[in-house]
Amino acid sequence: MIARRPHLLWLLVPFVLYLGVLPFANRVRPVVLGLPFLFFWLLCATVLTPLCVWMAHRGDRRKKQQERAS
């Protein structure tokens, strides 16, 4: 399925940001923008998640348009 729809790999990015990298980002220091690093990391992951879902949706929409044109 991934071979036919590689744009769905964008949906793995939030998973990796939240769970895959969490043990490495679990630090109090350094402080970024007044937040402990872990909170800053989770804030960035939360902001990037809708972007990744939009990229997957956009790729899916393009794939459907190509299938209709064929």
Secondary structure, DSSP 8 states (H G I E B T S, - for coil): -TTT-GGGGGGHHHHIIIIISHHHH--S-SEETTEEHHHHHHHHHHHHHHHHHHHHHHHHHHHHHHHHH-
